[in-house]
Amino acid sequence: MKTVVSVILPLAMALNLSAQNFTFRGQFADVANDTLSISYVVCEPEKRVVNAAVPVDAEGLFTYGCSLEQACQASLVVRSTGREEFLFFVPGERAEVEGSFASASDWRIGGSAFYQRFDSLRQQLVPFYREFDAVRARYERDVAGGLDRTEADSIRGAANRAINRRLWEVAGRYLSSHTDDELSAVLLLNQDYTEIMPAIRRLSPEVRNGRFRSYIDGIESIFSRVAREQQAAAAARLELEEGGPAPDFTLKDINGEEFRLSALFGRGKYVVVDFWGSWCSWCIKGFPAMEEYYRRYGERLEIVGVACQDREERWKAAVRRSNIPWLQVFSPDGRTEVRYGVKAYPFKVVLSPEGRVLKCFNGETEAFYKMLDRLLRQD
């Protein structure tokens, strides 16, 4: 289990949401003449991935700065070793880190008053991080010593679960008694998954809508989807089978009108049903290629985009932003995804003009486009 170094903001700053500078500097005792690869996702004003290569000099010194509107969790990777750690980047703050990169549990975190405050509180979790490190080290020794990997995995899993239960107790007590402190936002994932949504609902408006809003939104979106998927699985069953008829559905389109899939059958066009979501970056990255094929084969091809596990306003905004020209409908409860056996996104189903399932594709794959070429290209 990787060590997670989380950072908090004082409550007094929670409602200042304009872009502010963040500075990260430090010195790693075990890194020299190397590169620190930094990667994080900025959600506002638009979602994008930021990648930076930060030089580390002969003495292990480095400096990085950026402008942020919302706090985000950044990945830190030493290029020569590939070792990864995490740190929250927070607008308006200054983080200073010293220590061995390979021993993040022993990092000394300073800088602005907020980082100093967190570092003293963080010490409550450091003993658990060290226990995880010890379990990992034992696992590596066992495997190197010839222990069956399945048995080693079982031993490691049991040990990590025992550590987690004790860690969750510590984090849970803090979350219950500090609902108006932004530290609670960064501790959300340090508890049993069944407690995460209740903990979010208990957060004060200042924390919920403060500078960790985007981070909390992301967690809430994931666990809301999990809950909806569980409910949908209990209310529907898998109906899709390659070679069989496509499960019919009726969903509302982007204008609020009811659309029935079977209305497209018998018109001489192949149909692609594309399950996606505004939260899925790979789905959106695939739109340009899909649009190219839609334009090229429009006389023989229809596409139906099905927005899944999404918020209606975000779905509509994503359709407008990407200027998607094909049909778009919204799945409000996850039942359509269950009937089609959707397990990952994007998920594309190619149907014959008569509505029979020809092939299903997980992800954005070249095989999908090769199949369209084969079906739709006219000599």
C-alpha positions in Angstrom: 0.0 0.0 0.0 1.5 3.4 -1.0 1.9 6.0 1.6 -0.4 9.0 1.1 0.7 12.3 2.4 -2.3 14.5 2.7 -2.5 18.3 3.3 -5.2 20.5 4.7 -6.3 24.1 4.7 -7.4 26.3 7.6 -11.1 26.7 7.7 -10.8 30.5 7.5 -9.5 30.1 3.8 -12.3 27.7 2.7 -14.5 30.1 0.8 -11.7 31.9 -1.1 -12.1 30.0 -4.4 -10.2 32.2 -6.9 -7.0 30.9 -8.5 -4.0 31.2 -6.2 -0.4 30.3 -6.3 0.9 27.1 -4.8 4.6 26.5 -4.1 6.3 23.1 -3.5 10.0 22.9 -2.6 12.2 20.6 -0.6 15.3 18.4 -0.4 15.4 14.6 -0.7 18.4 13.0 0.9 18.3 10.0 -1.5 17.7 11.8 -4.8 20.3 13.7 -6.8 20.8 14.8 -10.4 17.4 13.4 -11.2 13.9 14.4 -12.2 10.7 14.5 -10.1 7.7 13.8 -12.4 4.6 15.5 -11.1 1.1 14.7 -12.3 -2.3 15.9 -11.2 -5.8 16.6 -12.5 -7.2 20.1 -12.5 -11.0 20.0 -12.6 -11.8 23.7 -13.0 -12.5 25.6 -15.2 -12.2 22.4 -17.3 -10.9 18.9 -16.5 -7.3 18.4 -17.6 -4.2 16.5 -16.6 -1.1 18.5 -15.8 2.3 16.9 -16.1 5.5 18.5 -15.0 9.2 17.4 -15.0 11.0 19.1 -12.1 14.8 18.9 -12.0 16.4 17.8 -8.7 19.9 19.1 -8.3 23.1 17.4 -7.0 22.1 18.3 -3.4 18.5 16.9 -3.8 16.9 20.4 -4.0 13.9 21.1 -6.1 11.2 23.8 -6.5 7.8 23.7 -8.3 5.0 26.3 -8.5 1.6 26.5 -10.1 -1.7 28.3 -10.0 -4.8 26.4 -8.6 -8.4 27.1 -7.9 -9.1 23.8 -6.1 -7.0 21.4 -4.0 -5.9 18.3 -5.9 -3.9 15.2 -5.1 -0.6 15.0 -7.0 1.5 12.0 -8.0 5.2 12.4 -7.3 7.5 10.0 -9.1 11.3 9.9 -9.1 12.2 9.1 -12.7 15.3 7.0 -12.0 13.5 4.6 -9.6 9.9 4.8 -10.5 8.9 5.1 -6.8 5.7 7.0 -6.3 4.2 9.1 -3.4 1.3 11.5 -3.2 0.8 15.0 -1.9 -2.1 17.4 -1.9 -1.5 20.6 -3.7 -3.5 23.4 -2.2 -4.1 26.9 -3.6 -2.5 29.8 -1.7 -0.1 27.6 0.3 3.6 26.7 0.5 4.8 23.1 1.1 8.4 22.4 2.2 9.4 18.7 2.4 12.7 17.2 3.7 13.7 13.6 4.2 14.3 10.5 2.2 11.9 10.0 -0.7 11.9 6.3 -0.1 10.7 6.8 3.4 7.8 9.2 3.1 6.5 8.2 6.6 9.6 10.1 7.9 9.1 13.2 5.8 9.3 16.5 7.7 6.6 18.8 6.2 6.8 22.5 6.8 6.1 25.7 4.9 3.0 27.8 5.5 1.3 27.5 8.9 -1.3 25.2 7.5 1.3 22.6 6.5 2.9 22.8 9.9 -0.5 22.2 11.5 -1.1 19.2 9.4 2.3 17.7 10.0 1.7 17.6 13.7 -1.7 15.9 13.2 -0.3 13.6 10.5 2.0 11.9 13.1 -1.1 10.1 14.4 -1.2 8.1 11.1 2.5 7.7 10.6 2.7 4.5 12.7 0.1 2.8 10.5 2.1 3.8 7.4 5.2 2.2 8.9 3.2 -1.0 9.6 2.1 -1.1 5.9 5.8 -0.7 4.9 6.8 -3.6 7.2 4.1 -5.8 5.7 5.2 -5.0 2.2 8.8 -5.8 3.1 7.8 -9.1 4.6 5.8 -10.0 1.5 8.8 -9.3 -0.7 11.1 -11.4 1.5 8.5 -14.3 1.5 8.2 -14.2 -2.3 11.9 -14.0 -2.8 12.3 -16.9 -0.4 10.1 -19.1 -2.5 6.8 -18.9 -0.6 3.8 -19.6 -2.9 2.6 -16.2 -4.1 -1.1 -17.0 -3.4 -0.2 -17.8 0.2 1.9 -14.7 0.4 -0.9 -12.6 -1.0 -3.3 -14.0 1.6 -0.9 -13.3 4.5 -0.3 -9.7 3.3 -4.1 -9.1 2.7 -5.0 -10.2 6.2 -2.2 -8.1 7.8 -3.3 -5.0 5.8 -6.9 -5.4 6.7 -6.0 -5.6 10.4 -4.0 -2.4 10.1 -6.7 -0.7 8.2 -9.3 -1.4 10.9 -7.2 0.4 13.5 -6.4 3.2 11.1 -10.1 3.7 10.3 -10.9 4.0 14.0 -8.4 6.9 14.4 -9.6 8.7 11.2 -13.2 8.0 12.0 -13.0 9.7 15.4 -11.5 12.7 13.9 -14.1 12.9 11.1 -16.9 12.6 13.6 -15.7 15.4 15.8 -14.2 17.8 13.2 -17.0 18.2 10.5 -16.0 21.9 10.1 -12.3 21.3 9.5 -10.9 20.7 6.0 -8.6 18.0 7.3 -11.8 15.9 7.4 -12.0 16.2 3.6 -8.6 14.7 3.0 -9.2 11.9 5.6 -12.4 10.7 3.8 -10.7 7.8 2.2 -9.0 6.7 5.4 -12.1 4.8 6.6 -14.3 1.9 5.6 -16.0 2.6 2.3 -19.5 2.2 3.8 -18.7 5.3 6.0 -17.5 7.6 3.2 -20.9 8.9 1.9 -22.3 9.5 5.5 -19.1 11.4 6.3 -19.4 13.6 3.3 -23.0 14.4 4.3 -21.8 15.4 7.7 -19.3 18.0 6.5 -20.1 21.6 7.1 -21.1 23.7 4.1 -17.8 25.6 4.5 -15.8 22.5 4.0 -18.1 20.8 1.5 -18.1 23.9 -0.7 -14.6 25.1 0.0 -11.3 24.6 -1.7 -11.6 20.8 -1.5 -14.9 20.8 -3.3 -13.7 19.3 -6.5 -11.8 16.5 -4.6 -14.9 15.8 -2.5 -17.1 15.9 -5.7 -14.9 13.2 -7.2 -15.2 10.9 -4.2 -18.9 11.4 -4.0 -19.3 10.7 -7.7 -17.4 7.4 -7.5 -19.3 6.1 -4.4 -22.7 7.4 -5.7 -22.0 5.3 -8.9 -21.2 2.3 -6.8 -24.5 2.6 -4.9 -26.5 3.1 -8.1 -24.8 0.1 -9.7 -25.7 -2.1 -6.7 -29.3 -1.0 -6.9 -29.5 -1.5 -10.6 -28.0 -4.9 -10.4 -30.7 -5.9 -7.9 -33.4 -4.6 -10.2 -32.2 -5.8 -13.6 -30.4 -8.7 -15.3 -27.9 -9.2 -18.1 -29.8 -9.6 -21.4 -27.1 -8.9 -24.0 -25.6 -11.8 -26.0 -23.5 -11.5 -29.1 -25.6 -12.8 -32.1 -28.9 -12.2 -30.2 -31.3 -9.3 -30.4 -30.2 -6.0 -28.7 -32.0 -5.3 -25.5 -34.4 -2.5 -26.3 -34.6 0.6 -24.1 -36.5 3.9 -23.9 -34.6 6.8 -22.4 -34.9 10.6 -22.6 -32.7 12.4 -25.1 -30.9 15.7 -24.5 -34.1 17.6 -25.3 -36.1 15.7 -22.8 -37.9 13.6 -25.5 -38.3 9.9 -25.1 -36.1 7.9 -27.5 -36.5 4.1 -28.2 -33.6 2.2 -29.5 -35.7 -0.1 -31.7 -36.9 2.9 -33.6 -33.6 2.8 -35.5 -33.9 -0.9 -36.6 -35.0 -1.8 -40.1 -33.7 1.4 -41.7 -30.6 0.0 -43.4 -28.1 1.5 -40.9 -25.7 -0.2 -38.6 -26.1 1.1 -35.0 -23.4 1.7 -32.4 -24.5 2.1 -28.8 -21.8 4.0 -26.9 -21.9 3.8 -23.1 -19.9 6.7 -21.6 -19.9 9.5 -19.0 -18.8 13.1 -18.6 -16.5 11.9 -15.8 -14.7 9.4 -18.2 -11.7 11.0 -19.8 -11.0 8.0 -22.1 -14.6 8.3 -23.3 -14.2 11.9 -24.2 -10.8 11.4 -25.8 -12.4 9.0 -28.2 -15.0 11.4 -29.5 -12.9 12.9 -32.3 -12.3 9.5 -33.9 -15.9 8.6 -33.5 -17.0 11.8 -35.1 -14.7 11.2 -38.0 -16.3 7.8 -38.6 -19.8 9.3 -38.1 -19.1 11.9 -40.8 -17.5 9.3 -43.1 -20.2 6.7 -42.9 -23.2 8.8 -41.9 -25.4 7.3 -44.6 -24.9 3.8 -43.2 -24.2 4.4 -39.5 -26.1 5.7 -36.5 -24.6 6.2 -33.1 -26.5 6.4 -29.8 -24.5 7.8 -26.8 -25.8 6.6 -23.4 -24.6 8.7 -20.5 -24.1 6.5 -17.5 -23.7 7.2 -13.8 -23.7 10.9 -14.5 -25.3 14.1 -13.4 -27.7 15.4 -16.0 -26.3 18.9 -16.1 -22.7 17.7 -16.5 -23.8 15.3 -19.2 -25.5 18.1 -21.2 -22.5 20.4 -20.6 -20.1 17.7 -21.9 -22.2 17.2 -25.0 -22.2 20.9 -25.8 -18.5 21.3 -25.0 -17.5 18.4 -27.3 -20.1 19.4 -29.9 -21.3 15.8 -30.3 -23.4 15.4 -33.4 -25.0 12.0 -32.8 -28.0 11.0 -30.7 -27.5 11.3 -26.9 -29.7 9.8 -24.2 -29.4 9.7 -20.4 -29.5 6.6 -18.2 -30.9 7.7 -14.8 -30.7 4.5 -12.8 -28.1 2.2 -14.2 -30.5 -0.5 -15.3 -29.7 -0.2 -19.0 -26.0 -0.7 -18.2 -26.8 -3.9 -16.3 -28.9 -5.3 -19.1 -26.0 -4.7 -21.5 -23.3 -6.0 -19.1 -21.3 -2.8 -19.0 -18.3 -3.2 -16.7 -16.0 -0.5 -17.9 -16.1 2.7 -19.9 -16.3 3.4 -22.8 -18.3 0.3 -23.8 -19.4 0.1 -27.4 -21.9 -2.3 -28.9 -22.2 -2.7 -32.7 -25.6 -3.7 -33.9 -26.8 -4.9 -37.3 -29.4 -2.8 -39.2 -32.0 -5.4 -37.9 -30.9 -4.8 -34.3 -28.8 -7.9 -33.6 -25.6 -7.7 -31.5 -22.6 -8.2 -33.7 -19.7 -7.3 -31.3 -18.9 -5.5 -28.0 -15.8 -3.5 -27.3 -14.4 -2.5 -23.9 -12.4 0.8 -24.0 -11.2 2.9 -27.0 -9.8 0.2 -29.3 -8.5 0.1 -32.8 -10.4 -3.2 -33.4 -13.7 -1.2 -33.1 -12.8 1.1 -35.9 -11.5 -1.7 -38.1 -14.8 -3.5 -37.7 -16.7 -0.4 -38.8 -14.4 -0.1 -41.8 -15.1 -3.7 -42.7 -18.9 -3.3 -42.3 -19.4 0.1 -43.8 -16.8 0.6 -46.5 -18.3 0.4 -49.9 -16.2 -0.7 -52.9 
